[in-house]
Amino acid sequence: MPGLTNGGAIDLDSCIERLYRRELLAETVVEAVCAKAKELLIRESNVIHIKAPVSVVGDIHGQFFDLIELFRVGGFPPQTNYLFLGDYVDRGYFSIETISLLTCLKLRYPNRVFLVRGNHESRGISQNYGFYSECKAKYGNSSVWNYFTDMFDYLTLSVVIDDRIFCIHGGLSPNVHSIDQIKVVDRFKEIPHEGPMADLVWSDPDPDKEDFGISTRGAGYTFGAEIVKKFLHVNNMVHILRAHQLCDQGYQVLFDDRLSTVWSAPNYCYRCGNMASVLEVSDTGERTFNVFDAAPENEEYREQQALQHNTMTEYFL
Amino acid sequence: MAATQQSPDQARLSIYAPTVTTPSITRAGWSIYCAKTAILKSDEIDQTTERIKIPLPEMIFGNNHVIVRHDASGWEIGFNAVDALDRVDKHGNPDGGLVKVSYSEAWLKDKAKSEDGVHEVVKPFDWTYTTDYRGTCGPKTTVFEKTDDRIPLHKLRRPDPILFFEDIVLFEDELGDNGISMLSVKIRVMPDRLLLLCRFFLRVDDVVFRIRDSRVFIEFGDNEVLREYVVKQDTYANVKRKVPFTTRDFGLFLRDQNWVAEQLPTIEAVTEKAKLLPGHASSDVR
C-alpha cells in the first residue's frame, strides 16, 4: 500500500510527493491521515499564536494547479511558513487533491503550516457545493468525504500573528468583543447556523457602515468601520486579516488599512478572470501582497475536458 | 417598486455601451456580436453600483454581452448584465415578498436572545437578483407583439451543423453559499436559423427554485423574430423529491440547471413576434 509503511505508520514524504503529482491517496491512507490530523488538531487552541514571517493564503476552492502556482510564487513549505484561512474544498475540480496535500503538509510540518476553518469545511456546505460529488466520483463512495468532514470539526477558528494581526476566515461577531471569548467556544462540531463560531467563518465587512448590520438575506452579519476600530483597540492589535470574498485584484484593503481580504483562487471557478494573491507578513510586521495569475496547467486540463463535453451542450433548446 | 421600472417592452434605451464592434459571425444578413471577458475591476464595480444603486452580484461580468443585429435594417436585440440588474427589485420590503434563507427565522429568533444590540437590516433589496429581463432593444428595433406562433422546436431538434456556439455568463452570485443566482446567455447559429437562450437560474437552498428563460428564435428566410419568455418556479422540497431515490448525491442533480428546468412547472409563458420593417428584407440564405 503506497503511503503506508510497515506497521501502518504513514510515510508522509511519499504521500506529499504523490500529491504534488496530483495522484490520489488510497482510501485507507486518507483514513489514517485524517485520524492522525485529528490527534494533532485537537491539541490546537481556538486561537493559535504564531510568529512572522508567514505567508497567508485565502480561499483555494479545489483549484489545485493554482495552489501549486502559489507555492511557486511564495515558496514551497517548509522553506516558507504558511497560514491558510480556509475554504480548501468545493467549486474547483480538485478538492480532494487540495485538502489531501494540505493535511499531509500540516502533519509533516505542524509548526510551519496552519489551517484555519472556512465555512466550506462543513458537511452541510460541502455536500451541496462539489466536494461530496467529487469524492463519490473519484473514490466511488463517500467514505473519504466522511473522513475529511470529520476532521474539519477539529480545525482551529483563528490565528494571531505576533500579537498584532488577528486572522479568521470570515469576520467579526457581535458576540465576540475580546479574543478570550473565542477561546471558550466549543468548536469540535459541525459549524452551526448562529453564534460566534458561525459569525467568525461567515460574516463580511461593509465599507459603507459603522456598526453591525443584518444581511439582507435574513441571516448573518456585516460589520463596519467602528466595529473594526473597537475590536482592534480592545484586543490591542493593529490589523484584521480574512478571506471569504472574491476580489478581482486578489486582495482588498479596507477601513484605513485596518482590515485586509486575501483571495487565492485566480480565475475563480475557471471563468472569472480575476487575479489571486498570497500575503507575506515579514518579521518586522510589514504586509506585502504577492499577486499571481492562474496556472497554465488549467488551460491544458480544460481543453481535455472540452473535447469530451462540447457537442452535448451546443444543442441546447 | 414597479412604478419606477419600465415594462419589458420599453427597455430599449440601454445605459450600457457594447464593447465589441466586430461580429463573431455573420450569416444570412444577421450579425452576432459576443463579448466574453473577466469580471469587473473594482473601479468599474463602483461606477456600475452608482448607476444601479444596489450591491452588485459577487461575480459581475459587466463587459460581457451578446447582440443579434439585422445588418440591413439595424434591428437588434442584446443581452447584458447591467440592463438585467437594473430590473431587479431595488427597494424590497423585508417583511414583504423578499425571499429569506432557510434558517432566517431561527437565526433571527436566536439572535434576539443574544442581545447583541443589532437591529437593522442593511439596505434591503432583492438579493436573489431575480430579473424579468428579456433583452435590450436597439433604437431601430420594431415592437414585439403577442403572437400565437410558437418557436418550432422540431427544427431545433435536428442535428443541423452548428456554425457558431457561445455560452456567456452575465452575472453569478453564490448568495453567501445559500445557493446560486445566475444569468447566462447561450447562442447557436445554424445554416438556416439561430436560437438564443438567456436564462436566469435561482436556487435558494431549502427554499426555492426559479427559472426565467428568454428565447430568441430567427428563421433566416422569414422577416420576423420570435421571442418566448417563460417563468418557472417550485419549492426546493418539491424538486428534491424528484431526485432519483437511488442516489444520495442529490446536489449533483440540484446543481444541474437543465435537469431542474425539466422538473419545474411553468407559471407564465408568452411568445411575441417582431416584424422587420418592409424594404429591409434579409439577404438570401447562402
Interface residues (C-beta under 8 A of the other chain):
Chain A: N119 H120 I125 Q127 N128 Y129 G130 Y132 S133 K136 S142 P174 N175 H193 E194 G195 W202 D204 D206 K209 D211 F212 G213 I214 S215 T216 R217 G218 A219 G220 Y221 T222 Q245 L246 C247 D248 Q249 Q252 Y268 C269 R271 C272 G273 N274 T313 E314 Y315 F316 L317
Chain B: T37 A38 I39 L40 K41 S42 I45 E58 M59 P94 L98 K100 V101 Y103 S104 A106 W107 L108 D110 K111 S114 D116 G117 V118 H119 E120 V121 V122 K123 P124 F125 W127 L153 L156 R157 P159 I162 F165 D167 V169 E172 L175 G176 D177 N178 K186 R188 L195 L197 D205 R248 D249 G251 L252 L254 R255 N258
